[in-house]
Amino acid sequence: MDPIPPARATPLPTITPKDRATAQSFEAVFLGQMTQLMMESVDTGTFSGGHGEEVFRGVLAEKLGTAMAARGGLGLAPAVLDQILRLKQGTPDAQ
């Protein structure tokens, strides 16, 4: 009977600062888009900022999304980071 060769473990990919930043940026964009959709659905009433408000509403939504993601957001960044690591590792169940 032939001896069974030892299994070679593939090293786990390390989490780089770039990977963390990518995951957090993804969540920031998502939150910014959600905030922008929310802001578009709100009636401004009689006190509207006019054209200036319309122009900068997208910038405000983007900045709010970035701030929310920096404080933990909805918890999307860890899930995205997990998928990044699975893709780096070559795991077939990465979705």
Stockholm file with secondary structure:
# STOCKHOLM 1.0

chainA/1-95         MDPIPPARATPLPTITPKDRATAQSFEAVFLGQMTQLMMESVDTGTFSGGHGEEVFRGVLAEKLGTAMAARGGLGLAPAVLDQILRLKQGTPDAQ
#=GR chainA/1-95 SS CCCCCCCCCCCCCCCCHHHHHHHHHHHHHHHHHHHHHHHHTSCCTTCCCHHHHHHHHHHHHHHHHHHHHHTTTTSHHHHHHHHHHHHHHTCTTCC
#=GC SS_cons        CCCCCCCCCCCCCCCCHHHHHHHHHHHHHHHHHHHHHHHHTSCCTTCCCHHHHHHHHHHHHHHHHHHHHHTTTTSHHHHHHHHHHHHHHTCTTCC
//
